[in-house]
Amino acid sequence: MNRLALLAASALGLLVCTITPAVAAPSADTIETVTSCGSSGLQAGLATRVCAEITGTSVTFYGKVGLAGPPSPGSPLPVTKELLTTLTVEVVGSAAPQTQVKPVLFTAATVEVRAPAGSAPCGSTVRGTFGVASYPRAASPVVHEITLTC
């Protein structure tokens, strides 16, 4: 092979290596976690939302409580509120719902209330319900349903 042909072949090889992206094969053990949230609602004068983290057939629901909007400039910090949160998780049409009741102190920072992780078979619909009450206001729960598509 002459020098010019060798140089051209080397340049072509380098060009192909720089254009072709390196792709690693995904590991069979790697399962992506997907987060899904329902619509927000107002409860006890605060913004609330229920979300789910899905990893394969494992689901963890959690409720979020935050300020309904930004505080007005120059206004004092919000007064600490005692909240009673209720987080219910159920596999629709299967076992009885699992309910967790937890008291929470809320000042201004967003608070998360997590339920224990659970699992459900592929194709199941799982529902999370999150309620927040603060005397004298009763809870008006927000709901989020997901279907596990494994």
C-alpha positions in Angstrom: 0.0 0.0 0.0 1.4 3.4 -0.9 1.7 6.2 1.7 -1.2 8.2 0.2 -3.6 5.3 0.4 -2.5 4.5 3.9 -3.0 8.2 4.9 -6.4 8.3 3.3 -7.5 5.1 5.0 -6.3 6.4 8.4 -8.1 9.7 7.9 -11.3 7.9 6.9 -11.1 5.6 10.0 -10.6 8.6 12.3 -13.6 10.4 10.6 -15.9 7.4 11.2 -14.8 7.1 14.8 -15.5 10.8 15.5 -18.9 10.7 13.7 -20.3 7.5 15.2 -21.4 8.0 18.8 -20.4 5.5 21.4 -23.4 3.7 22.7 -23.3 1.6 25.8 -25.7 -1.2 26.1 -28.2 -0.7 28.9 -27.8 -3.1 31.8 -30.6 -5.5 32.4 -30.6 -4.5 36.1 -31.2 -0.8 35.3 -34.8 0.2 35.7 -35.7 3.8 35.4 -37.7 5.6 38.1 -40.5 7.7 36.7 -42.3 10.4 38.7 -45.9 11.3 38.0 -48.0 13.9 39.8 -51.7 14.7 39.8 -53.3 18.1 39.7 -52.8 20.5 42.6 -55.5 21.6 44.9 -56.1 24.0 47.8 -56.5 22.5 51.3 -56.2 24.4 54.6 -55.2 27.5 52.6 -52.2 25.7 51.1 -51.3 24.2 47.7 -51.3 20.4 47.8 -50.4 17.7 45.3 -50.0 13.9 45.4 -47.2 12.3 43.3 -46.0 8.8 42.6 -42.5 7.4 41.9 -42.7 4.3 39.8 -39.8 1.8 39.4 -40.9 -1.3 37.6 -43.8 -2.7 39.7 -42.8 -0.7 42.8 -44.7 2.4 43.6 -44.1 5.1 46.3 -46.8 7.8 46.7 -46.0 11.1 48.5 -48.0 14.2 49.2 -46.6 17.7 48.9 -47.8 20.8 50.9 -46.6 24.3 50.0 -47.6 27.9 49.9 -50.4 28.6 47.4 -48.4 31.5 46.0 -45.4 33.7 46.7 -45.6 35.9 49.8 -46.2 39.6 49.3 -43.1 41.7 49.4 -42.5 43.0 53.0 -45.1 40.6 54.5 -44.1 38.7 57.7 -43.3 35.0 57.5 -46.3 32.7 57.6 -47.4 31.5 61.0 -46.6 27.9 61.7 -49.6 25.7 61.0 -50.4 22.3 62.6 -51.6 20.1 59.8 -53.1 16.6 59.9 -52.2 14.8 56.7 -53.8 11.6 55.4 -52.1 9.6 52.6 -54.1 6.6 51.3 -52.7 4.2 48.7 -54.7 1.4 47.1 -54.5 -1.0 44.2 -57.9 -0.5 42.6 -60.1 -3.5 42.8 -57.6 -5.5 44.8 -56.6 -5.3 48.5 -58.0 -2.8 51.1 -56.5 0.7 51.0 -53.5 1.4 53.2 -53.9 4.7 55.1 -51.2 6.7 56.9 -52.2 9.6 59.2 -49.4 12.0 60.2 -49.3 15.3 62.0 -47.0 17.9 60.3 -45.8 21.4 61.2 -45.8 23.8 58.2 -44.1 27.2 58.1 -43.1 28.3 54.6 -41.0 25.5 53.0 -42.6 22.8 51.0 -43.2 19.6 53.0 -43.3 16.0 51.7 -45.2 13.2 53.4 -44.2 9.8 52.0 -46.0 6.5 52.2 -44.1 3.2 52.3 -43.2 1.7 49.0 -45.5 -1.0 47.7 -45.8 -3.2 44.6 -48.5 -4.2 42.2 -48.8 -6.4 39.2 -48.3 -5.0 35.7 -51.5 -3.6 34.3 -52.8 -2.6 37.8 -54.2 0.8 38.5 -52.9 2.3 41.7 -54.5 5.3 43.4 -53.0 7.8 45.9 -55.2 10.2 47.9 -53.7 13.0 49.9 -55.7 15.1 52.4 -54.6 18.0 54.6 -56.7 19.4 57.4 -56.0 22.3 59.8 -58.5 23.4 62.4 -61.2 24.6 61.5 -60.7 23.5 57.8 -61.5 19.9 56.8 -59.5 18.1 54.2 -60.5 18.2 50.5 -58.2 15.4 49.2 -56.4 15.4 45.9 -56.2 12.1 44.0 -53.7 10.7 41.5 -54.2 7.4 39.6 -51.6 5.6 37.6 -51.6 2.3 35.6 -48.4 0.2 35.8 -47.2 -0.4 32.2 -44.3 -2.7 32.7 
